[in-house]
């Protein structure tokens, strides 16, 4: 099969398509739908909240198919990883921060270790730590990424060459099967997809966010720390967030230090959320948002992306 890769062989899935563990929105229903479609579903646990895990894990675990759980490495501790491992995931994915305190713990539990990287130094560290899979995240991705990162097209093959023979997943700006095909041509073993899965019937997102993604344009996305500061988020300053346009971006762009020093501005943000003047959360969206114009089931979406990827590779003479 043209879409058979080291990743599909390692994880026992049909297609080299993985769900990005988007904090909060990649819940049990979405991970399950991706798994049933033939991809690899990864729960977005974020900081490892025990109540969230207890609610969402059983939904995907009941499918009997391989699944994973992802964490924000800077926001967790050993207890969070131990709790997730107690549910028996096939893999644990760590992003944004130093994964070394948790790598051995994951290995001892018999789970595969997926490490997301945003530069070549992180890629070297991931390989040295014995990562089973490395995710190379380009700056086109929605949500958080490196402030000084690189675009997916040149970054992915550089990581592939550096960490060979470790399988690499491409991430950032991939929203359809053509992007999956491109990832394979670049030497990756598959693709990690985020924003496209936000606009599915199973995603744990407010309808206003789904609507904004379907109607959004890549040119309207912006990398910034403004919304993290306004929300009082603990995200480290080395990471920016790519979102669709927002009133607070327009109001505070270029004035981040002033915003951070103004508690009333942060309270205004919370008040605006409470009265519905702004979305409950920023609309994390990557540059490929232009390619998203419907709201399918993630199960159907995975199959459609795979078919489109196969067709693209056939046209390119890869079959």
ABEGO torsion letter per residue (X at the ends): XAABBAAAAAAGBABBBBBBBBBGABBAAAAAAAAAAGBBBBBBAEAGBAAAAAAAAAAAAAAGBBBBBBBBAAABBAAAAAAAAAAGBABBBBBGEBAAAAAAAAAAAGBBBBBBBABAAAAAAAAAAGBABBBBBBAABBEBBBAABBBAAAAAAAAAAAAOABBBBBBEGBABAAAAAAAAAAGBAEBBBBAAAABBAABBBBAAAAAAAAABBAAABBBBAAAAAAAGBABBAABBBBBBBBAAAAAABGAAAAAAABAAAAAAAAAAAAAGABBABBBBBBAAAAABABBBBAAAAAAAAAAAAAAAAAAAGAX
